Amino acid sequence: MKKKLINLFVLFFITWSTFGQSVNLEGSWKGELKVMAQKLPLVFNFHQENGDWKGTMDSPAQGAKGIAISKVLFTAPMLAFEIDQLKISYQGVLVNDSIQGTFKQGGMEFPLNLSKMAEGESTLGARPQEPKPPFDYDIIETSFTNLKEGITLKGTITKPKGMGPFPAVVLVSGSGKQNRNGELLGHQPLWVIADYLSSNGIAVLRYDERGVGESEGDFNKATSFDFKKDAVLALAHLKKYPFVDQVRSGVIGHSEGGMIVWIMAAEEKGMGFGISLAGPVVPIAELMKQQTKDVLASSGASPEIMAEQSQLNEMIYEVFKETKDFDSLKPKLNSALKEYLESKSDIDSVNSEQLAQLEQAYGKMITPWFFTFLKFDPSVYINQSKVPVLALFGENDIQVNGPINKEALEDLQKNTKGIEVETKLYPGLNHLFQPSETGSVSEYAQIEVTFDEEVLQDMVNWIKSL
């Protein structure tokens, strides 16, 4: 769900017979890092500045761009560089339009060969669903204000041609900073959804989250409940337009946004329906434990690594769950990490460098958002749902395990009278509702489809049937 430290691993070897050929380092170079069962495309950009070589690294599949390369040493045909913040180093030999060498990080080494990129070339695949003009609907730029927070959020309404009234929805994105298009790894899923729905007679409002794009506010201080308040205001704003059907107005949310759908379905009288796309059903701490197992399995991790990482993460999640006061979280977490290292050590003292690395890695989780998120139990709200909800899941989803969460929702339905929920599980679809082979996060950027059309059509049909 949230997104997402770069964790790359890879070894230096040189083919000495290649020396002496003419090379030119200037420009961008691409390569594919093979780590266990995953393939990770990387791009390195080099240029000269006052006689010195400078560079940056991009990891398109992880949404990371412009990571500064600390040091670049180039004496043709030898190239070496370092990225201090990620403890990465590389050494290689340039041969015409290729570099043969090794990428190294975290004590592990693997070959990584690079090839020169043409100007304007992208490592990401085509995006055939990206909307292109002319559009068969009207576009209205709009804004609404959260008076309590004193912030204004900017967005876009796509309105079918004509007077209406039209069914209408607000789109709520998943975790992490999201603009109104839901831009992620070269995809723009919220725009694709809006385009399809409005082309089929449904008005849509999508907006930049607080502190993102053109919207005001501080994203880093917000929790899921703050984002829920913004979604409530967005729906109220959309319903002010005369072309909107007041009864058939609802919310479509993805991932954390799907969780927000459950909250609104229980609490908001002005909401006519909800669609939860890969929305969590099981308690979040339980969901995160399963996510750890599924993500590690998809990456080809050994059973030993999976067991150790799962044990560590479960310990961390327990600290979050048991801590009542946010201000006391950091010392409790650091103490738990120290105890964990002590339990794994055969000597009396803890390796201070290892402890510092763990504190730095897990310290990034110490945010108001995650502190609240990890304690959340969606079933409390699902059991109180007062409006029809369509809950859709992907069979290959490893972030919000589709089969497990669908089954949990069906169990809630059996044990709770009065909740009106329909569910569907799509074979082969991942967390982003793309057709996938494994569901691995590393596939997201390489898949050309942004959002499966069957799911889009099912949403249109369901909304129009209400």
Secondary structure, DSSP 8 states (H G I E B T S, - for coil): ---------------GGGTT--B---EEEEEEEEETTEEEEEEEEEEEETTEEEEEEEEGGGTEEEEE-SEEEEETTEEEEEEGGGTEEEEEEEEBTEEEEEEEETTEEEE--EEE--TT--SS---TTS--SS-SEEEEEEEEEETTTTEEEEEEEEEESSS--EEEEEEE--SS---TT--BTTB-HHHHHHHHHHHTT-EEEEE--TTSTT--S-GGG--HHHHHHHHHHHHHHHTTSTTEEEEEEEEEEETHHHHHHHHHHHH-TT--EEEEES---S-HHHHHHHHHHHHHHHTT--HHHHHHHHHHHHHHHHHHHH---GGGHHHHHHHHHHHHHHHH-SSSS--HHHHHHHHHHHHTT-SHHHHHHTT--THHHHTT--S-EEEEEETT-TTTTHHHHHHHHHHHHHHSTT--EEEEEETTB-TTS-B-SS--GGGTTT-S-SS-HHHHHHHHHHHHH-
